[in-house]
Amino acid sequence: MWLKSASAPTLTDIEITPSGLGLHVPKLDADLYLPALLEGVFGSRQWMAGLMGQTGGAMRTPAKAAASRENGKLGGRPRKAIAA
């Protein structure tokens, strides 16, 4: 997870490789091959969606707290309606 933990100033210095198919981060001595990145080698679409869901689900907002309190008054989370 070297890229995830890198600071913003470190990531501002990025070079395009001579072939045009890669990115080089000199301060990290790291290379990314763009076709592999686009093909999902570094994480599939489902994996990325899972990460985004974890981040969004972990957020605490007044709206989420209020909704949780309302659901608690009604006996918990409402059941999903079954379409006939």
C-alpha positions in Angstrom: 0.0 0.0 0.0 2.9 2.4 -0.7 0.8 4.5 -3.0 -2.1 4.8 -0.6 0.1 6.0 2.2 2.1 8.5 0.1 1.7 12.2 0.9 0.2 14.6 -1.6 3.6 16.4 -2.2 5.2 13.1 -3.0 2.5 12.3 -5.6 2.7 15.7 -7.3 6.0 14.7 -9.0 5.0 12.1 -11.6 6.7 11.4 -14.9 5.3 9.8 -18.0 7.5 7.0 -19.3 9.1 7.4 -22.8 6.7 4.8 -24.2 3.7 6.8 -22.9 2.3 3.6 -21.3 3.5 4.1 -17.7 3.9 6.5 -14.9 7.0 6.9 -12.7 7.0 8.4 -9.2 10.6 9.3 -8.6 10.3 10.0 -4.8 8.8 6.5 -4.3 10.9 4.8 -7.0 7.7 3.3 -8.3 6.3 2.6 -11.7 2.7 2.0 -12.8 1.9 0.3 -16.1 -1.3 2.0 -17.3 -2.7 -0.8 -19.5 -2.5 -3.1 -16.4 -4.1 -0.5 -14.2 -7.0 -0.2 -16.7 -7.4 -4.0 -16.9 -7.9 -4.2 -13.2 -4.5 -5.8 -12.2 -4.3 -3.5 -9.2 -7.8 -4.1 -8.1 -11.1 -5.1 -9.8 -14.1 -2.8 -10.2 -15.8 -4.9 -7.5 -12.9 -4.6 -5.1 -12.7 -0.8 -5.6 -16.5 -0.5 -5.0 -16.0 -2.5 -1.8 -13.4 0.0 -0.6 -15.6 2.9 -1.5 -18.5 1.3 0.4 -16.3 0.7 3.5 -15.3 4.4 3.4 -18.9 5.7 2.9 -20.4 3.3 5.5 -17.9 4.3 8.1 -18.9 8.0 7.9 -20.8 9.4 10.8 -23.2 12.2 10.0 -26.1 13.7 11.8 -28.5 12.4 9.2 -27.3 8.8 9.7 -27.6 9.1 13.4 -31.2 10.5 13.2 -32.2 7.7 10.8 -30.7 5.1 13.1 -32.7 6.6 16.1 -35.9 6.6 14.0 -35.4 3.0 12.9 -34.8 2.0 16.6 -38.1 3.5 17.6 -39.9 1.3 15.0 -38.2 -1.9 16.2 -35.1 -1.8 14.0 -34.3 -1.7 10.4 -37.4 -1.9 8.2 -37.8 -5.0 6.2 -37.5 -5.0 2.4 -40.7 -5.1 0.5 -41.1 -8.3 -1.6 -42.3 -7.6 -5.1 -45.0 -10.0 -6.2 
